[in-house]
Amino acid sequence: MRPEWQRQMWRSEAGSRLWLSGLIAAMEHAARPEVRREPVAPEILAELRAQLALTAPYSFGQISTLRH
């Protein structure tokens, strides 16, 4: 997937939900004992590090001036 398309998709609510669903599925898969026993290929680790190095765009929306 092209990085610029990822950024556009991430800005939408549906894109955020899709990304989060994928993350949860990947974490559940990685947590399985039979998967955890297997060594991770160096190229996969390199791709993971590159992905984690990307900044996730976010917005705060309107900031409330109300004090709690």
MIGU-356198 format. One record per atom (N, C-alpha, C, O): atom name; x, y, z; residue number from 1. Coordinates in pm, 1 decimal. Layout:
% MIGU-356198
- atomo	u	v	w	num
- CA	X	Y	Z	NUM
...
% end
This chain:
% MIGU-356198
- atomo	u	v	w	num
- N	84.2	-116.7	0.0	1
- CA	0.0	0.0	0.0	1
- C	89.4	123.9	0.0	1
- O	186.2	130.8	75.7	1
- N	57.8	219.4	-83.0	2
- CA	139.6	339.5	-94.4	2
- C	121.7	427.2	29.2	2
- O	9.7	442.2	78.1	2
- N	231.7	486.0	81.1	3
- CA	223.4	566.3	203.8	3
- C	123.9	681.4	195.0	3
- O	52.6	708.5	291.7	3
- N	117.8	750.0	80.1	4
- CA	24.6	862.3	70.7	4
- C	-120.8	815.2	77.9	4
- O	-206.6	886.5	129.9	4
- N	-148.9	694.1	25.3	5
- CA	-284.8	640.0	34.5	5
- C	-315.7	601.7	178.2	5
- O	-428.0	619.9	225.0	5
- N	-215.4	548.2	248.5	6
- CA	-234.4	513.2	389.3	6
- C	-272.7	636.7	469.5	6
- O	-362.4	630.4	553.7	6
- N	-205.7	749.1	444.4	7
- CA	-235.5	871.6	518.4	7
- C	-377.4	918.9	491.5	7
- O	-446.5	961.1	584.3	7
- N	-422.6	912.8	366.3	8
- CA	-557.9	955.5	333.7	8
- C	-660.4	864.2	400.6	8
- O	-760.0	911.8	455.2	8
- N	-636.1	734.5	396.5	9
- CA	-728.6	638.6	455.2	9
- C	-735.4	657.3	606.1	9
- O	-842.9	645.8	665.0	9
- N	-623.4	685.5	668.7	10
- CA	-613.7	698.9	813.2	10
- C	-695.4	817.5	863.2	10
- O	-739.0	818.1	978.3	10
- N	-716.6	918.0	778.4	11
- CA	-789.5	1038.0	819.6	11
- C	-938.9	1013.9	835.2	11
- O	-1006.3	1090.8	903.7	11
- N	-991.4	910.3	774.0	12
- CA	-1134.9	884.8	782.7	12
- C	-1165.4	794.9	902.7	12
- O	-1079.4	719.8	948.9	12
- N	-1287.1	803.5	951.6	13
- CA	-1327.6	718.0	1064.3	13
- C	-1323.7	571.3	1024.4	13
- O	-1277.9	486.5	1101.0	13
- N	-1372.6	541.6	902.5	14
- CA	-1371.4	402.5	855.6	14
- C	-1227.9	352.0	843.4	14
- O	-1199.9	237.0	876.9	14
- N	-1137.8	436.1	796.2	15
- CA	-997.6	398.2	783.9	15
- C	-934.6	371.8	919.3	15
- O	-856.5	278.0	935.3	15
- N	-969.0	454.9	1016.7	16
- CA	-916.5	435.9	1152.1	16
- C	-964.5	304.8	1210.8	16
- O	-887.6	231.5	1273.1	16
- N	-1092.8	275.6	1190.5	17
- CA	-1147.4	149.5	1242.6	17
- C	-1084.7	29.5	1173.2	17
- O	-1054.8	-71.2	1237.4	17
- N	-1064.9	39.9	1043.3	18
- CA	-1003.6	-68.5	967.8	18
- C	-861.4	-92.9	1016.3	18
- O	-820.5	-207.2	1036.6	18
- N	-786.3	15.6	1034.8	19
- CA	-649.2	3.5	1082.0	19
- C	-645.7	-59.4	1221.2	19
- O	-564.9	-148.5	1247.5	19
- N	-732.9	-13.0	1309.5	20
- CA	-736.1	-65.8	1445.4	20
- C	-777.6	-212.3	1447.2	20
- O	-722.5	-291.1	1524.1	20
- N	-873.8	-249.8	1363.9	21
- CA	-915.8	-390.4	1355.1	21
- C	-801.3	-478.3	1308.5	21
- O	-781.1	-588.4	1359.9	21
- N	-726.5	-429.2	1211.0	22
- CA	-610.9	-504.5	1162.9	22
- C	-503.9	-519.9	1269.4	22
- O	-442.4	-625.8	1282.0	22
- N	-481.9	-413.6	1346.0	23
- CA	-383.8	-418.5	1453.8	23
- C	-424.9	-519.4	1560.3	23
- O	-342.8	-598.7	1606.3	23
- N	-550.4	-516.3	1598.9	24
- CA	-600.7	-610.7	1700.3	24
- C	-587.9	-754.2	1650.8	24
- O	-544.1	-841.6	1725.5	24
- N	-625.6	-779.4	1525.9	25
- CA	-614.9	-914.9	1469.8	25
- C	-469.9	-961.7	1468.0	25
- O	-441.6	-1077.1	1500.2	25
- N	-378.0	-872.9	1430.6	26
- CA	-235.7	-909.0	1426.0	26
- C	-183.0	-938.2	1565.8	26
- O	-105.4	-1032.0	1584.4	26
- N	-224.2	-859.1	1663.8	27
- CA	-178.9	-881.0	1801.6	27
- C	-234.8	-1011.5	1857.9	27
- O	-164.0	-1084.5	1927.3	27
- N	-361.1	-1041.2	1828.5	28
- CA	-419.4	-1167.2	1874.3	28
- C	-347.0	-1286.3	1811.4	28
- O	-320.8	-1386.3	1878.3	28
- N	-315.3	-1275.0	1684.1	29
- CA	-242.4	-1382.3	1615.5	29
- C	-103.2	-1399.2	1677.4	29
- O	-60.2	-1511.0	1705.5	29
- N	-33.5	-1287.3	1698.1	30
- CA	102.6	-1293.5	1752.1	30
- C	105.6	-1345.9	1895.2	30
- O	207.7	-1398.5	1939.3	30
- N	-4.5	-1332.4	1967.9	31
- CA	-9.3	-1377.2	2107.3	31
- C	-29.8	-1527.5	2120.8	31
- O	-14.4	-1582.3	2229.9	31
- N	-64.0	-1594.2	2012.4	32
- CA	-87.3	-1738.8	2020.0	32
- C	44.4	-1810.8	2050.2	32
- O	146.5	-1780.0	1988.6	32
- N	43.7	-1906.7	2144.4	33
- CA	167.4	-1975.1	2184.9	33
- C	243.0	-2039.0	2068.5	33
- O	365.8	-2031.7	2063.8	33
- N	172.8	-2100.7	1976.0	34
- CA	242.8	-2166.9	1865.4	34
- C	310.2	-2066.3	1772.2	34
- O	409.7	-2098.7	1707.4	34
- N	257.7	-1947.4	1765.6	35
- CA	319.5	-1843.2	1683.0	35
- C	437.7	-1782.0	1757.3	35
- O	540.5	-1752.5	1696.5	35
- N	424.1	-1763.3	1885.7	36
- CA	530.5	-1701.7	1966.5	36
- C	656.1	-1787.8	1971.1	36
- O	766.2	-1735.9	1990.1	36
- N	640.6	-1918.3	1954.0	37
- CA	756.4	-2008.1	1957.5	37
- C	843.3	-1996.8	1832.7	37
- O	961.8	-2029.9	1836.3	37
- N	785.7	-1950.8	1723.9	38
- CA	858.1	-1943.0	1597.1	38
- C	949.9	-1820.3	1592.5	38
- O	911.1	-1712.9	1638.5	38
- N	1071.9	-1835.1	1537.2	39
- CA	1159.9	-1719.1	1522.9	39
- C	1104.7	-1623.2	1415.4	39
- O	1035.5	-1665.3	1322.7	39
- N	1136.1	-1497.0	1429.8	40
- CA	1089.7	-1395.1	1335.2	40
- C	1202.5	-1365.2	1237.1	40
- O	1316.7	-1342.3	1276.7	40
- N	1168.8	-1366.0	1110.2	41
- CA	1267.9	-1339.6	1005.1	41
- C	1318.9	-1195.3	1015.6	41
- O	1241.0	-1104.8	1045.2	41
- N	1447.8	-1173.2	991.7	42
- CA	1505.8	-1038.3	1001.5	42
- C	1436.8	-936.1	910.1	42
- O	1424.0	-819.4	947.2	42
- N	1392.9	-978.2	792.8	43
- CA	1327.7	-883.0	701.4	43
- C	1192.0	-836.6	756.3	43
- O	1149.8	-723.4	732.4	43
- N	1125.2	-924.7	829.3	44
- CA	997.6	-885.8	890.8	44
- C	1023.0	-785.7	1003.3	44
- O	948.3	-689.0	1018.6	44
- N	1127.0	-808.4	1081.2	45
- CA	1162.1	-713.6	1186.2	45
- C	1198.1	-577.1	1127.5	45
- O	1161.3	-473.7	1183.3	45
- N	1269.2	-576.7	1015.9	46
- CA	1306.1	-450.8	950.2	46
- C	1181.5	-377.3	902.0	46
- O	1171.5	-255.6	917.4	46
- N	1086.4	-450.3	843.9	47
- CA	961.8	-388.2	798.3	47
- C	881.9	-333.7	916.2	47
- O	823.3	-225.8	907.7	47
- N	880.0	-407.8	1024.9	48
- CA	808.7	-363.0	1144.6	48
- C	870.5	-234.9	1199.4	48
- O	798.4	-141.6	1234.9	48
- N	1002.1	-229.6	1206.6	49
- CA	1069.1	-108.8	1255.8	49
- C	1039.2	10.4	1166.0	49
- O	1018.0	121.3	1215.0	49
- N	1037.2	-11.8	1034.4	50
- CA	1006.0	96.5	941.1	50
- C	862.9	145.0	960.1	50
- O	837.1	265.3	956.6	50
- N	770.1	52.7	980.2	51
- CA	630.3	89.9	1000.5	51
- C	612.9	167.6	1130.5	51
- O	540.4	267.1	1134.2	51
- N	678.2	123.3	1236.0	52
- CA	666.9	191.1	1364.8	52
- C	731.5	329.7	1362.0	52
- O	695.6	416.3	1441.8	52
- N	825.9	351.0	1271.4	53
- CA	892.7	480.6	1260.8	53
- C	803.9	585.5	1194.2	53
- O	830.3	705.2	1206.2	53
- N	698.5	542.0	1123.8	54
- CA	608.1	636.8	1060.1	54
- C	525.3	707.8	1166.0	54
- O	483.8	647.6	1265.0	54
- N	502.1	835.3	1143.8	55
- CA	417.1	907.1	1237.5	55
- C	271.9	887.0	1197.2	55
- O	238.4	889.4	1078.8	55
- N	187.7	867.5	1294.5	56
- CA	44.6	849.8	1268.9	56
- C	-22.0	986.9	1274.1	56
- O	-17.7	1053.6	1377.5	56
- N	-83.1	1029.5	1164.2	57
- CA	-151.7	1159.3	1166.5	57
- C	-274.6	1152.3	1257.3	57
- O	-344.7	1051.1	1261.2	57
- N	-298.5	1256.8	1327.1	58
- CA	-414.0	1260.4	1415.2	58
- C	-463.6	1403.9	1425.1	58
- O	-392.5	1498.5	1391.4	58
- N	-584.9	1417.8	1471.2	59
- CA	-638.4	1550.9	1494.5	59
- C	-713.8	1550.5	1626.1	59
- O	-774.6	1450.2	1663.7	59
- N	-709.7	1659.2	1693.5	60
- CA	-778.0	1670.6	1820.9	60
- C	-917.1	1728.7	1805.3	60
- O	-995.8	1727.0	1899.9	60
- N	-948.1	1779.4	1689.3	61
- CA	-1077.3	1843.5	1671.1	61
- C	-1078.8	1975.0	1746.8	61
- O	-973.6	2034.0	1771.1	61
- N	-1194.7	2020.3	1783.5	62
- CA	-1205.4	2145.0	1856.8	62
- C	-1167.7	2121.7	2002.5	62
- O	-1217.9	2029.3	2066.5	62
- N	-1081.1	2203.9	2053.0	63
- CA	-1037.0	2190.2	2191.2	63
- C	-1137.0	2262.4	2280.9	63
- O	-1169.0	2379.2	2258.6	63
- N	-1184.5	2193.5	2379.8	64
- CA	-1282.2	2249.1	2473.0	64
- C	-1216.0	2348.0	2567.4	64
- O	-1104.0	2325.4	2613.4	64
- N	-1285.1	2457.4	2596.2	65
- CA	-1233.8	2554.6	2692.4	65
- C	-1298.9	2535.4	2828.7	65
- O	-1270.3	2610.6	2921.9	65
- N	-1385.7	2436.2	2841.4	66
- CA	-1451.4	2409.6	2968.5	66
- C	-1352.3	2349.0	3066.8	66
- O	-1270.6	2264.6	3030.0	66
- N	-1360.0	2391.2	3188.0	67
- CA	-1273.9	2333.9	3292.3	67
- C	-1355.0	2233.4	3372.2	67
- O	-1472.9	2255.4	3399.9	67
- N	-1292.5	2125.4	3408.3	68
- CA	-1362.8	2018.5	3481.4	68
- C	-1335.5	2028.3	3628.0	68
- O	-1385.8	1947.3	3705.8	68
% end
